């Protein structure tokens, strides 16, 4: 990146266009402000509607309501936005300079959880690997959240997340200050600033712990453009209320709106029937639908809506790598209400936020015949209109639905246990690598099935692309992965631990990741001997059972603790209660929670019931709480 002095003219022009945009974009800004007001205004102190309180966090409406140094909110000039067109660029002049950016927000008093996040890109011309010459300080109120410097320079954006729940009920400033010395330039580029609040009295508390609504089926009909990156059509969702507490509303989770710049989103719901839609909240990932009348216990309801999906560029779990599209978490799903209320947690990019109940899906995907469309469930292709094919995928008892679209190379086989396995490769994956992944998939699905119960989803599709930055990602009957025996064995293990045996992935991530990594060790013949001896806790607050809110604020420790320490704890449990007891415990526990939901308390109780050894000290030593 060249010194910022060379792009001052570009940035001045961008500033002028920003000014025009502010005038032209008043309606958009007003809508976003109204959305925040709808989430907060008129509620009692003990009530909380989960929402996102930063206005214009993506800077698409110019500077308002931000206060900033001249030229900070801009576009172009050698930098690019994380989402949309505009961003905030502090420093980068190559001379002594200070830039600032701030916005005052109000956190609703009734909301007990608050998470501030932003995307940051740092580039520098400084050559020192040890001295911080140029610095960016992020604050809320008078509290310094973090300081970044030229030493943090890296390609691309990185998400930063902080727990700011202590500011509930306060009006406070979110501020960024960049200070640059007189030497070489460092640019601090910010985008998509958000402050998500939830908790407290988010719901009228239910009188029982029954999980509701219980989905009875998702029916989807979508048609793609020539590229397979844009889809439109209709979706309907049926549900019942098994709870004794009447159901007055449902929430749809539009998870992939995280990948847009709210309120400009890649997932659009319109023409909704079966209820009254409110404004999008939680970073545009939650849509409240008020039902026409309260739904009593045992009664049924449904919602329907038109749906459009625009897959963004980037080899992501929802993204596009050249001509290959990966479409995970794009279909709206029903949020869950239980004894804790409505689960309206924010999206996390470190792991998963997903908490859904099993249901049946029938999805018809109309696409150009030149594209292959691997998908959750069992697929049947039929001819469509000229040059097009309709892939109809049916899946029973799955928590969500994912698919891909592109000119993949496909190879197929059947595991010794009788599971049909398909491997879809992007261009650049050698035939030998694809064959190796097919062999791995067939071995892994049978190994996991022997330990935890027969694989129930018919076929298994593995989509392989070595450009996936995240490694691998699991969906029912469908996984995204690199060419990696360990990673693919892990993602297939998720078919049981998250897919069949569900959990609240935001609040209890260890229940799927640690269990799956333990299953991966077993499948690959690793005993985990002495792995607990290397455990070293970063703080007294660090626990295997911490939620993603904690790990988003301590992201460097997430993999170490959840995957590493988590699976080592399960190896230790096996050694404590014995191999036979552990094998029986996990097989029977999976059977008892088949298509259900696991909790830490239930697993601890099942483990204790499987042995005469008192496990009280075991849980304490391994920091497994709940």
Secondary structure by P-SEA (a helix, b strand, c coil): cccccccaaaaaaaaaaaaaaaaaaaaaaaaaaaaaaaaccccccccccccccccccccccccccccccccccccccccccccccbbbbccccccccccbbbbbbbccccccbbbbbbbbbbbcccccccccccccccccccccccccccccccccbbbbbbbcccccccccccbbbbbbcccbbbbbbbcbbbbbbbccccccccccccccccccbbbbbbbbcccccbbbbbbbbbbbbcccccccbbbbbccccccccccccccccccccccccccccccccbbbbbcccccccccccbbbbbbbbbbbcccccccccccbbbbccccbbbbbbccccccccccccccccbbbbbbbbbbbbbccccbbbbbccbbbbbbccccbbbbbbbbcccccccccccbbbbbbbbcccbbbbbbbbcccccaaaaaaaaaaaaaaaaaaaaccccccccbbbbbbbccccccccccccbbbbcccaaaaaaaaaaccccccccccccccccccaaaaaaaaaaaacccccccccccccccccccccccaaaaaaacccccccccaaaaaaaaaaaaaacaaaaaaaaaaaaaaaccccccaaaaaaaaaaaccccaaaaaaaacccc
